[in-house]
């Protein structure tokens, strides 16, 4: 189960990033990592029942499985928030006997603007 937040409309910035130092690139990635942690925390709050979604904690395995992966690849930048537990997709999308919990998708919708803002702030700070 993966939810990906991409920053759209920044290809020119990314082209400039490809030409700048590794140190600056690391700073931008740090900003993306920070934004990813905001997203991870939101998903975990949702799973724990501190959001609008139904609580999905029994053993804590699903809650503790939420990870992030930040990336800068070519002209793309973003962060993936995901869980590798085998039943994550069933909780997110539901089954024939269970309604979907939408922890990842609802969290993405709530925080995507904030994540984009944080990433763009960091990019603009180092590219100026």
MOLINQUI-V769841 format. One record per run of one state. SS is the DSSP state (H for helix, E for strand, L for the rest). FROM is the first residue (numbers start at 1). TO is the last residue. If there is no record, write none. Layout:
# MOLINQUI-V769841
ss=SS from=FROM to=TO
ss=SS from=FROM to=TO
This chain:
# MOLINQUI-V769841
ss=L from=1 to=1
ss=E from=2 to=6
ss=L from=7 to=10
ss=H from=11 to=19
ss=L from=20 to=21
ss=H from=22 to=47
ss=L from=48 to=62
ss=H from=63 to=65
ss=L from=66 to=66
ss=E from=67 to=73
ss=L from=74 to=75
ss=E from=76 to=82
ss=L from=83 to=87
ss=H from=88 to=93
ss=L from=94 to=102
ss=H from=103 to=127
ss=L from=128 to=128
